[in-house]
């Protein structure tokens, strides 16, 4: 149109532009640009506008309410407010069509941004946005709309991909010799071994250099091994140790698995702290939600999220509250009114989940005239189970029993003068009616308690008390007795032990008392069933102790993190018998591969324990075979040499007998091989092998 306007003849001949050609009689003929020599010059003076054919900067917003004309402007302003928070809108970048007859809006809108990046960000942030209780936004790009419109009426035939069998992630449990695995981090190497007692030079089952940048972590059931890298976490597993999943979180330093291995939480100090804690789905590898990290990185609590036993809930400590989230939606749990709110607790300091139920314990310190208190509640119902007020409290630690039957609360108190400190225990019996509470006080009230540990399978616990360098180790039981009823009682007390660490066997019954770091590495194995010491030894400069999942073996190590020399680990039996010493350059850590929870019920486990002696004979025979493997090899070699010698003698004798006639012919018929021609004399020779002097 612009070109034809320039070529039209002016009505005033004096105003005619000499550069414009006169079409004359051919004015009705179609205009051809290639015939106009001055067309390029005109396009330079009047450039043609470029037509935009791409809609990549625009999105379609559906799910809006249909409102009458009097509410149209209000809804339009609300939509504009929502989408301008993401990016800058283009000129006339918001259009919300309405019905020309009724005046009602049509329930959708078109939004255009100044950049594609802003449109992509809006698609992510506003997808599923709840406008009100009845309206949720559905946002799509125009490319997605084209895909929806071009869906064929008949679905194409689906060709299933070839079946590829996935590896069994529990294959490590099927070892014929019932061995366990462990991973060793040393220098820049990461090696995985089978635990073979007595093997002087164990060969790694799998391992490589540079497998991880920093350290490794097993998942709770042992199916995955997490390796740390600059750009994120990689999970490995299966018989071939193949790469299973990766989670992209740059600069990740810490990781925490949920108890059932459904989720994983990661933290990075280098990323934006408003999104530094990220929770992922382990099956799909998808990021479920990002949370803000701690305000002070130097005081980073980890794990920052604590999981319920069944992975359904996760919680973190907030300011005067506990944030409890549903793992399915990653949103706050609902209260009694149906609103998603945090658990409001003024001044809450710490909390802990019950290991077997969706039950939580938390404690609050003293404030002015209000006493400190410990509270147990059920979640998500938020029903209070029990509460106990505490006085003169300085600090508090919550210790759940592994089966959730008891809660031990270690309370550090100060005297009225606030000059001295002492420790008491508040013991909650969760299975008793009204949740009975017992108070355990030591004979010497000024005695401090340094360590506490429940027996993994049982009702006993141990504690270390006193002043160093030698401490007292006490064993108590929560078991009810005839006459005394349900009351905590002392089983035994080991005095003046050089130990500051308690390490129960996973099966219970045995405990290892260890003197870590400055205490020199003293070790004492104690049988709590028989109340007697079964073994004593020493591992100089000891820093780490870890039992294997079966409770048959325990490893002790000297980590390069704490000492620069004598790095390595020792392997012991559950009674303190040393199986091997293994020195490793820059040894960092040894971690046993966990096992999934036992699928047997309590009665079946009791039957197994009852017949354990018969079943153990087979394993003891295999252990002896491994222990004397070198002797067996020497014996088999000697048998082979003996057989070879006898075969040689037999061959020589046969050759000698075959030459008998030739020898007689050379001697004129005299048979020199006849025994009658010889006198055989037996001579006894005695040799002194060893002399032992015995006192009368």
KELO-877838 format. One line per field, with one value per residue (C-alpha): x, y, z; residue number from 1. Coordinates in steps of 0.25 Angstrom, whole numbers. Each point is the difference from the previous one (the first is absolute). Layout:
BEGIN
X = X | ...
Y = Y | ...
Z = Z | ...
resi = NUM | ...
# end
This chain:
BEGIN
X = 0 | 11 | 7 | -13 | -3 | 14 | -3 | -14 | 0 | -2 | -12 | 8 | 10 | 9 | 2 | 4 | 13 | 8 | 6 | -14 | -2 | -13 | -7 | -9 | -9 | 6 | -5 | -9 | 11 | 6 | 12 | 13 | 11 | 11 | -4 | 2 | 15 | -2 | -7 | 13 | 2 | -14 | 1 | 12 | -7 | -13 | 4 | -11 | -4 | 4 | -11 | 1 | -4 | 5 | -8 | 11 | -2 | -15 | -7 | -15 | -6 | -12 | -8 | -4 | -14 | -11 | -4 | -11 | 4 | 0 | 11 | 8 | 10 | 2 | 3 | 9 | 8 | 2 | 5 | 10 | 5 | 3 | 7 | 8 | 7 | 7 | 5 | -3 | -13 | 1 | -8 | -15 | 6 | -13 | -13 | -12 | -11 | -15 | -13 | -5 | -15 | 0 | 13 | 5 | 15 | 3 | 9 | 13 | 11 | 12 | 12 | 12 | 14 | 12 | 9 | -1 | 7 | -11 | -11 | 7 | 2 | -15 | -3 | 7 | -4 | -15 | -3 | -10 | -1 | -13 | -8 | -10 | -7 | -7 | 10 | 14 | 8 | 4 | 11 | 5 | 8 | -5 | 9 | -7 | -14 | 4 | 4 | -13 | -8 | 8 | -2 | -5 | -14 | 6 | 12 | 12 | 4 | 9 | 12 | 5 | 16 | 8 | 0 | 12 | 1 | 5 | 10 | -4 | 4 | -1 | 10 | 10 | -9 | 0 | 15 | 1 | 10 | -9 | 11 | -2 | 6 | 7 | 6 | 13 | 5 | 15 | 8 | -8 | -5 | -13 | -1 | -11 | 4 | -7 | 3 | 8 | 6 | 15 | 3 | 13 | -1 | -14 | -3 | -10 | -13 | -1 | 7 | 6 | 8 | -7 | -14 | -4 | 6 | -2 | -7 | -11 | -13 | -8 | -15 | -7 | -3 | 13 | -6 | 7 | 14 | 0 | 13 | 2 | 4 | 2 | -13 | -9 | -2 | 1 | -7 | 7 | -5 | -3 | 10 | 8 | 0 | -7 | -4 | -15 | -4 | 6 | -5 | 6 | 3 | 13 | 9 | -7 | 6 | -10 | -10 | -11 | -9 | -14 | -1 | -8 | 9 | -11 | 6 | 14 | 3 | 13 | 6 | 10 | 7 | 4 | -14 | -11 | -3 | -15 | 1 | 12 | -8 | -6 | -9 | 0 | -8 | 10 | -8 | -2 | 11 | -9 | 2 | -13 | 3 | 11 | 1 | 8 | 12 | 5 | 2 | 14 | 8 | 10 | -10 | -7 | -8 | -1 | -8 | -8 | -13 | -4 | -8 | -11 | 2 | -9 | 5 | -14 | 4 | 13 | 2 | 10 | 2 | -5 | -1 | -10 | -5 | 2 | -3 | -6 | -2 | -7 | 10 | -11 | -3 | 12 | -10 | -2 | -10 | -14 | -4 | -14 | -6 | 5 | 10 | 14 | 8 | 13 | 0 | 1 | 9 | 5 | 15 | 2 | 14 | 0 | -8 | 1 | -9 | -4 | 7 | -13 | -12 | -4 | 3 | 9 | 7 | 5 | 5 | -1 | 9 | -4 | -4 | -3 | -10 | -4 | 8 | 7 | -9 | 1 | -12 | -4 | -10 | -6 | 1 | -7 | -12 | 8 | -6 | 9 | 4 | 8 | 7 | 10 | 4 | 15 | 7 | 14 | 3 | 12 | 0 | -8 | 2 | -11 | 3 | -11 | 1 | 2 | -14 | -7 | -3 | 7 | 5 | 13 | 1 | 14 | -1 | 12 | -4 | 6 | -1 | -7 | 13 | 3 | 14 | 0 | -7 | -5 | -8 | -13 | -8 | -15 | -5 | -14 | -6 | -9 | -7 | -5 | -13 | 0 | 15 | 7 | 13 | 12 | 11 | 14 | 10 | 14 | 6 | 9 | -9 | 11 | 5 | -1 | -5 | 9 | -7 | -13 | -5 | -12 | 2 | -4 | -9 | -4 | -4 | 14 | 9 | 14 | 6 | 14 | 1 | 11 | 12 | 11 | 10 | -7 | -15 | -11 | -9 | -14 | -10 | -15 | -12 | -15 | -5 | -11 | 2 | -9 | -2 | 7 | -9 | 5 | 11 | 14 | 11 | 15 | 6 | 15 | 10 | 14 | 9 | 12 | 0 | 8 | -12 | -8 | -8 | -11 | -2 | -12 | 0 | -12 | -5 | 1 | 7 | 14 | 6 | 13 | 6 | 10 | 10 | 0 | 10 | 7 | -3 | 10 | -9 | -3 | -10 | -9 | -11 | -11 | -11 | -12 | -7 | 10 | 6 | 14 | 11 | 3 | 12 | 10 | 10 | 5 | 0 | 9 | -5 | -14 | -10 | -11 | -8 | -11 | -7 | -4 | -15 | 0 | 7 | 11 | 11 | 4 | 10 | 9 | 8 | 10 | -5 | 9 | -10 | 5 | 14 | 11 | 6 | -3 | -13 | -7 | -10 | -1 | -11 | -5 | -10 | -11 | 8 | 12 | 9 | 8 | -1 | 9 | 7 | 0 | 8 | -5 | 7 | -9 | -11 | -13 | -11 | -6 | -15 | -8 | -10 | -14 | -10 | -15 | -9 | -3 | -13 | -1 | -10 | 4 | -4 | 8 | 12 | -1 | 0 | 12 | 8 | -4 | 6 | 11 | 11 | -4 | 1 | 13 | 7 | 0 | 5 | 11 | 5 | 0 | 8 | 10 | 2 | 3 | 9 | 8 | -1 | 15 | 3 | -10 | 7 | 13 | -6 | -6 | 14 | 7 | -11 | 2 | 16 | -2 | -9 | 10 | 12 | -8 | -3 | 15 | 4 | -10 | 5 | 15 | -4 | -7 | 12 | 9 | -8 | -1 | 16 | 2 | 3 | 10 | 7 | 1 | 5 | 12 | 3 | 0 | -13 | 2 | -12 | 5 | -14 | -4 | -2 | 6 | 14 | -1 | -1 | -10 | 3 | -9 | 6 | -7 | 5 | -6 | 1 | -3 | -10 | -3 | 4 | -9 | 4 | -10 | 1 | -3
Y = 0 | 10 | -3 | 2 | 13 | 5 | -4 | 7 | 12 | 13 | 9 | 12 | 0 | 10 | -9 | -12 | -7 | -2 | -13 | -6 | -7 | 2 | -13 | 6 | -10 | -12 | 5 | -12 | -10 | -8 | 7 | -8 | 4 | -6 | 10 | 12 | 4 | 10 | -10 | -3 | 15 | 1 | -12 | 6 | 13 | -7 | -14 | -10 | -4 | -15 | -9 | -8 | -14 | -6 | -1 | -5 | 13 | -3 | -9 | -5 | 1 | -9 | -3 | 15 | 2 | 6 | 13 | 11 | 13 | 7 | -9 | -1 | 11 | -5 | -14 | 6 | 8 | -13 | -8 | 11 | 1 | -15 | 0 | 13 | -6 | -10 | 10 | 12 | -1 | 5 | 12 | -4 | -14 | -4 | -3 | -7 | -3 | 1 | -4 | 12 | -4 | -2 | 8 | -12 | -3 | -13 | -6 | 1 | 11 | 2 | 6 | 4 | 4 | 8 | -13 | -15 | -2 | 8 | -8 | -14 | 5 | 4 | -14 | -6 | 9 | 2 | -14 | -6 | 14 | 0 | 12 | -3 | -13 | -3 | 5 | -5 | 6 | -9 | 6 | -5 | 6 | 1 | -11 | -9 | 5 | -4 | -14 | -2 | 5 | -9 | -13 | -10 | -6 | -14 | -3 | -6 | -14 | -1 | -8 | -4 | 1 | -13 | -5 | 3 | -7 | 9 | -4 | -5 | 11 | -10 | -10 | 2 | -7 | -13 | -4 | -15 | 3 | 10 | 11 | 15 | 11 | 13 | 12 | 6 | 14 | 2 | 10 | 2 | -14 | -6 | -15 | -10 | -13 | -13 | -2 | -13 | -3 | -3 | 4 | 7 | 7 | 3 | 3 | 10 | -4 | 13 | 13 | 11 | 13 | 13 | -7 | 12 | 14 | 0 | -12 | -11 | -3 | -13 | 1 | -6 | -13 | -1 | 0 | 13 | 6 | 15 | 7 | 15 | 8 | 15 | 0 | -9 | -14 | -13 | -13 | -14 | -14 | -14 | -11 | 7 | 13 | 8 | 15 | 0 | 14 | 14 | 13 | 13 | 9 | 8 | 0 | -10 | -3 | -8 | -10 | -8 | -11 | -3 | -13 | -7 | 5 | 7 | 14 | 7 | 14 | 7 | 13 | 9 | 12 | 7 | 1 | 10 | -2 | 2 | -13 | -7 | -12 | -8 | -13 | -10 | -12 | -12 | -8 | 11 | 9 | 12 | 12 | 1 | 13 | 9 | 6 | 11 | -3 | 4 | 15 | -3 | -11 | -1 | -6 | -9 | -11 | -13 | -7 | 13 | -8 | -12 | -11 | -8 | -15 | -3 | 12 | 7 | 12 | 8 | 12 | 11 | 10 | 14 | 13 | -4 | -11 | -13 | -1 | -14 | -3 | -11 | -8 | -2 | 14 | 7 | 9 | 3 | -9 | 4 | 4 | -4 | 12 | -6 | 11 | -2 | 6 | -3 | -6 | 12 | -2 | 12 | -1 | -15 | -4 | -14 | -12 | -15 | -10 | -13 | -11 | -8 | 9 | 14 | 6 | 11 | 5 | 14 | 9 | 15 | 7 | 8 | 14 | 10 | -7 | -11 | -13 | -8 | -12 | -12 | -4 | -12 | 2 | -9 | 5 | 5 | 0 | 9 | -7 | 1 | -13 | 4 | 12 | 2 | 13 | 1 | 10 | 6 | -5 | 4 | -10 | -12 | -12 | -9 | -15 | -9 | -15 | -7 | -7 | 13 | -7 | 11 | 14 | 4 | 15 | 3 | 13 | 9 | 8 | 10 | 2 | 11 | 8 | -3 | -3 | -15 | -9 | -14 | -10 | -7 | -9 | 1 | -14 | 0 | -14 | 2 | -13 | 2 | 6 | 15 | -1 | -2 | 8 | -4 | 9 | -6 | 7 | -5 | -2 | 12 | 11 | 8 | -11 | 4 | -10 | 0 | -11 | -7 | -11 | -10 | -14 | -2 | -12 | -1 | 9 | 3 | 12 | 5 | 13 | 5 | 10 | 6 | 8 | -4 | -6 | -12 | -1 | -9 | -8 | -4 | -10 | 2 | -8 | 5 | -14 | -3 | -10 | -7 | 8 | 12 | 2 | 10 | 7 | 3 | -7 | -1 | -13 | 3 | 11 | -1 | 10 | 8 | -4 | 7 | 2 | 12 | -7 | -11 | -9 | -10 | -12 | 1 | -13 | 5 | -8 | 4 | 14 | 6 | 10 | 9 | 11 | 9 | 10 | 6 | -13 | -8 | -10 | -10 | -10 | -9 | -10 | -2 | -11 | 6 | -13 | -6 | 13 | -4 | 6 | -9 | 7 | 11 | 7 | 13 | 8 | 11 | 14 | -6 | 10 | -9 | -12 | -7 | -13 | -9 | -2 | -14 | 4 | -11 | 9 | 14 | 10 | 10 | 11 | 11 | 11 | 10 | 10 | 0 | -6 | 0 | -13 | -14 | 1 | -13 | -9 | -13 | -11 | -7 | -11 | 3 | -5 | 8 | -10 | 8 | -5 | 10 | 13 | 8 | 12 | 10 | 13 | 12 | -10 | 9 | -9 | -14 | -2 | -13 | -2 | 0 | -11 | 2 | -2 | -15 | -5 | -10 | 2 | 0 | -15 | -4 | 7 | -7 | -13 | 3 | 4 | -13 | -8 | 10 | -10 | -11 | 10 | 7 | -13 | 1 | 14 | -4 | -11 | 10 | 10 | -11 | -3 | 14 | 2 | -12 | 2 | 1 | -13 | -7 | 5 | -5 | -14 | -1 | 3 | -10 | -11 | 3 | -1 | -13 | -6 | 5 | -7 | -13 | 1 | 2 | -12 | -9 | 4 | -3 | -13 | -5 | 4 | -7 | -13 | 1 | -1 | -12 | -10 | 10 | 1 | -15 | -2 | 10 | -8 | -14 | -3 | 5 | 7 | 11 | 5 | -12 | 3 | -13 | 6 | 11 | 2 | 10 | 8 | 10 | 11 | 10 | 14 | 10 | 15 | 10 | 10 | 9 | 0 | 5 | 1 | -2 | 4 | -11
Z = 0 | 3 | -13 | -8 | 7 | -5 | -14 | -1 | -9 | 8 | -3 | 0 | -12 | 7 | 12 | -8 | 4 | -12 | 6 | 0 | -13 | -8 | -2 | -11 | -7 | 7 | 14 | 1 | -3 | 13 | 6 | -1 | 9 | -9 | -11 | 9 | 0 | 11 | 10 | 7 | 3 | 5 | 9 | 6 | 3 | 5 | 5 | 1 | 14 | 4 | 3 | 12 | -2 | 13 | 13 | 9 | 9 | 2 | 9 | 2 | 14 | 2 | 13 | 2 | 5 | -9 | 6 | -4 | -6 | 13 | 6 | -13 | 3 | 14 | -5 | -11 | 10 | 8 | -11 | -4 | 14 | 0 | -13 | 1 | 12 | -9 | -11 | -8 | -9 | -14 | -5 | 0 | 5 | 8 | -7 | 7 | -10 | 4 | -7 | -8 | 3 | 15 | 4 | 8 | -1 | -7 | 11 | -7 | -3 | -9 | 6 | -8 | 6 | -5 | 0 | -2 | 13 | 8 | -7 | 4 | 14 | 1 | -5 | 11 | 12 | -3 | -5 | 10 | 7 | 9 | -3 | 10 | 6 | -13 | -11 | -3 | -12 | -11 | -8 | -14 | -11 | -14 | -5 | 10 | -5 | -14 | 5 | 7 | -13 | -9 | 8 | -11 | 2 | 0 | 9 | -7 | 3 | 12 | -2 | 14 | 2 | 1 | 15 | 7 | 13 | 11 | 10 | 14 | 10 | 11 | -6 | 11 | 9 | -7 | 3 | 2 | 12 | 6 | 0 | 1 | -9 | 5 | -8 | 3 | -3 | 0 | -8 | -13 | 0 | 3 | 1 | 4 | 7 | 4 | 15 | 0 | 14 | 0 | -14 | 1 | -13 | -4 | -14 | -3 | -7 | -7 | 1 | -8 | 2 | 0 | 2 | 9 | 2 | 15 | 7 | -2 | 8 | 0 | -1 | 13 | -7 | -7 | -14 | -4 | 1 | -1 | -6 | 1 | -12 | -3 | -8 | 9 | 6 | -8 | 5 | -3 | 2 | -5 | -2 | -11 | 8 | -11 | 0 | 5 | 2 | 1 | 7 | -5 | 11 | -2 | 12 | 8 | 13 | 9 | -3 | 8 | -4 | 4 | 9 | -11 | -12 | -7 | 2 | 1 | 5 | -4 | 4 | -6 | 6 | -13 | -6 | 3 | 15 | -3 | -8 | 6 | 6 | -11 | 2 | -12 | -4 | 0 | -10 | -11 | 4 | -1 | 9 | 9 | 8 | 4 | 14 | 6 | 7 | 14 | 3 | 5 | -8 | 10 | 10 | -11 | 7 | -8 | -3 | -1 | -3 | 9 | -6 | 6 | 0 | -12 | -9 | 0 | 8 | 1 | 10 | 3 | 11 | -2 | 9 | 11 | -9 | -6 | -15 | -3 | -15 | -8 | -8 | -11 | -2 | 6 | 7 | 15 | 7 | 3 | 14 | 7 | -8 | -14 | -2 | -3 | 11 | 8 | 14 | 9 | 12 | 7 | 2 | -5 | 0 | -6 | -4 | -4 | -7 | 6 | -8 | -2 | 0 | -5 | 14 | 4 | 13 | 1 | 12 | 4 | 9 | 13 | -3 | 12 | 9 | -10 | 2 | -11 | -5 | -9 | -8 | -8 | -11 | -12 | -14 | -9 | 10 | 10 | 12 | 13 | 6 | 12 | 6 | 11 | 6 | 4 | 9 | 2 | -14 | -8 | -12 | -5 | -9 | -6 | -1 | -6 | 2 | -13 | 0 | 5 | 14 | 8 | 0 | 7 | 3 | 5 | 8 | 4 | 13 | 8 | 15 | 6 | 2 | -15 | 3 | -2 | -11 | 1 | -9 | 2 | -9 | -3 | -5 | -7 | -2 | -12 | 0 | 14 | 3 | 1 | -3 | 13 | 3 | 8 | 5 | 1 | 9 | 2 | 14 | -1 | -5 | -5 | -10 | -14 | -11 | -13 | -8 | -1 | -9 | -1 | -3 | -15 | 3 | 15 | 12 | 5 | -1 | 4 | 4 | 3 | 12 | 9 | -2 | -10 | -4 | 6 | 1 | 5 | -9 | 5 | -6 | 3 | -4 | -2 | 1 | 10 | 11 | 10 | 12 | -4 | -12 | -12 | 6 | -5 | 7 | 0 | -6 | 2 | 1 | -6 | 7 | -5 | -14 | -11 | -9 | -5 | -11 | 0 | -12 | 1 | -9 | -10 | 6 | 14 | 11 | -2 | 1 | -3 | 9 | -7 | 4 | -12 | -4 | 13 | 8 | -8 | -7 | 11 | -4 | 9 | -5 | 11 | 0 | 6 | 1 | 8 | 6 | -3 | -8 | -12 | -6 | 2 | -10 | -5 | -13 | 1 | -4 | -2 | -7 | -6 | 5 | -9 | 2 | -12 | -2 | 5 | 13 | -3 | -3 | 4 | -7 | 7 | -8 | 1 | -10 | -7 | 3 | 15 | -1 | -11 | 3 | 3 | -9 | -2 | 6 | 8 | -1 | 13 | 4 | 9 | 12 | -3 | -8 | -10 | -15 | -7 | 0 | -13 | -2 | -11 | -4 | 3 | 5 | 2 | 4 | 0 | -2 | 1 | -10 | 7 | -2 | -2 | 13 | 3 | -6 | 11 | 12 | 14 | 2 | -13 | 5 | 14 | -8 | -7 | 12 | 7 | -11 | -3 | 6 | -10 | -12 | 5 | -2 | -15 | 1 | 10 | -9 | -12 | 9 | 4 | -15 | -3 | 12 | -4 | -15 | -1 | 7 | -8 | -13 | 5 | 4 | -14 | -6 | 8 | -4 | -14 | 1 | 8 | -11 | -11 | 8 | 1 | -15 | -3 | 9 | -7 | -13 | 4 | 6 | -13 | -8 | 9 | 0 | -15 | -1 | 9 | -11 | -6 | 13 | 2 | -14 | 3 | 12 | -7 | 6 | 14 | 6 | 8 | 4 | 8 | 15 | 5 | -5 | 10 | 15 | 5 | 13 | 7 | 7 | 9 | 0 | 11 | -2 | 12 | -6 | 13 | 14 | 11 | 14 | 11 | 15 | 10
resi = 1 | 2 | 3 | 4 | 5 | 6 | 7 | 8 | 9 | 10 | 11 | 12 | 13 | 14 | 15 | 16 | 17 | 18 | 19 | 20 | 21 | 22 | 23 | 24 | 25 | 26 | 27 | 28 | 29 | 30 | 31 | 32 | 33 | 34 | 35 | 36 | 37 | 38 | 39 | 40 | 41 | 42 | 43 | 44 | 45 | 46 | 47 | 48 | 49 | 50 | 51 | 52 | 53 | 54 | 55 | 56 | 57 | 58 | 59 | 60 | 61 | 62 | 63 | 64 | 65 | 66 | 67 | 68 | 69 | 70 | 71 | 72 | 73 | 74 | 75 | 76 | 77 | 78 | 79 | 80 | 81 | 82 | 83 | 84 | 85 | 86 | 87 | 88 | 89 | 90 | 91 | 92 | 93 | 94 | 95 | 96 | 97 | 98 | 99 | 100 | 101 | 102 | 103 | 104 | 105 | 106 | 107 | 108 | 109 | 110 | 111 | 112 | 113 | 114 | 115 | 116 | 117 | 118 | 119 | 120 | 121 | 122 | 123 | 124 | 125 | 126 | 127 | 128 | 129 | 130 | 131 | 132 | 133 | 134 | 135 | 136 | 137 | 138 | 139 | 140 | 141 | 142 | 143 | 144 | 145 | 146 | 147 | 148 | 149 | 150 | 151 | 152 | 153 | 154 | 155 | 156 | 157 | 158 | 159 | 160 | 161 | 162 | 163 | 164 | 165 | 166 | 167 | 168 | 169 | 170 | 171 | 172 | 173 | 174 | 175 | 176 | 177 | 178 | 179 | 180 | 181 | 182 | 183 | 184 | 185 | 186 | 187 | 188 | 189 | 190 | 191 | 192 | 193 | 194 | 195 | 196 | 197 | 198 | 199 | 200 | 201 | 202 | 203 | 204 | 205 | 206 | 207 | 208 | 209 | 210 | 211 | 212 | 213 | 214 | 215 | 216 | 217 | 218 | 219 | 220 | 221 | 222 | 223 | 224 | 225 | 226 | 227 | 228 | 229 | 230 | 231 | 232 | 233 | 234 | 235 | 236 | 237 | 238 | 239 | 240 | 241 | 242 | 243 | 244 | 245 | 246 | 247 | 248 | 249 | 250 | 251 | 252 | 253 | 254 | 255 | 256 | 257 | 258 | 259 | 260 | 261 | 262 | 263 | 264 | 265 | 266 | 267 | 268 | 269 | 270 | 271 | 272 | 273 | 274 | 275 | 276 | 277 | 278 | 279 | 280 | 281 | 282 | 283 | 284 | 285 | 286 | 287 | 288 | 289 | 290 | 291 | 292 | 293 | 294 | 295 | 296 | 297 | 298 | 299 | 300 | 301 | 302 | 303 | 304 | 305 | 306 | 307 | 308 | 309 | 310 | 311 | 312 | 313 | 314 | 315 | 316 | 317 | 318 | 319 | 320 | 321 | 322 | 323 | 324 | 325 | 326 | 327 | 328 | 329 | 330 | 331 | 332 | 333 | 334 | 335 | 336 | 337 | 338 | 339 | 340 | 341 | 342 | 343 | 344 | 345 | 346 | 347 | 348 | 349 | 350 | 351 | 352 | 353 | 354 | 355 | 356 | 357 | 358 | 359 | 360 | 361 | 362 | 363 | 364 | 365 | 366 | 367 | 368 | 369 | 370 | 371 | 372 | 373 | 374 | 375 | 376 | 377 | 378 | 379 | 380 | 381 | 382 | 383 | 384 | 385 | 386 | 387 | 388 | 389 | 390 | 391 | 392 | 393 | 394 | 395 | 396 | 397 | 398 | 399 | 400 | 401 | 402 | 403 | 404 | 405 | 406 | 407 | 408 | 409 | 410 | 411 | 412 | 413 | 414 | 415 | 416 | 417 | 418 | 419 | 420 | 421 | 422 | 423 | 424 | 425 | 426 | 427 | 428 | 429 | 430 | 431 | 432 | 433 | 434 | 435 | 436 | 437 | 438 | 439 | 440 | 441 | 442 | 443 | 444 | 445 | 446 | 447 | 448 | 449 | 450 | 451 | 452 | 453 | 454 | 455 | 456 | 457 | 458 | 459 | 460 | 461 | 462 | 463 | 464 | 465 | 466 | 467 | 468 | 469 | 470 | 471 | 472 | 473 | 474 | 475 | 476 | 477 | 478 | 479 | 480 | 481 | 482 | 483 | 484 | 485 | 486 | 487 | 488 | 489 | 490 | 491 | 492 | 493 | 494 | 495 | 496 | 497 | 498 | 499 | 500 | 501 | 502 | 503 | 504 | 505 | 506 | 507 | 508 | 509 | 510 | 511 | 512 | 513 | 514 | 515 | 516 | 517 | 518 | 519 | 520 | 521 | 522 | 523 | 524 | 525 | 526 | 527 | 528 | 529 | 530 | 531 | 532 | 533 | 534 | 535 | 536 | 537 | 538 | 539 | 540 | 541 | 542 | 543 | 544 | 545 | 546 | 547 | 548 | 549 | 550 | 551 | 552 | 553 | 554 | 555 | 556 | 557 | 558 | 559 | 560 | 561 | 562 | 563 | 564 | 565 | 566 | 567 | 568 | 569 | 570 | 571 | 572 | 573 | 574 | 575 | 576 | 577 | 578 | 579 | 580 | 581 | 582 | 583 | 584 | 585 | 586 | 587 | 588 | 589 | 590 | 591 | 592 | 593 | 594 | 595 | 596 | 597 | 598 | 599 | 600 | 601 | 602 | 603 | 604 | 605 | 606 | 607 | 608 | 609 | 610 | 611 | 612 | 613 | 614 | 615 | 616 | 617 | 618 | 619 | 620 | 621 | 622 | 623 | 624 | 625 | 626 | 627 | 628 | 629 | 630 | 631 | 632 | 633 | 634 | 635 | 636 | 637 | 638 | 639 | 640 | 641 | 642 | 643 | 644 | 645 | 646 | 647 | 648 | 649 | 650 | 651 | 652 | 653 | 654 | 655 | 656 | 657 | 658 | 659 | 660 | 661 | 662 | 663 | 664 | 665 | 666 | 667 | 668 | 669 | 670 | 671 | 672 | 673 | 674 | 675 | 676 | 677 | 678 | 679 | 680 | 681 | 682 | 683 | 684 | 685 | 686 | 687 | 688 | 689 | 690 | 691 | 692 | 693 | 694 | 695 | 696
# end
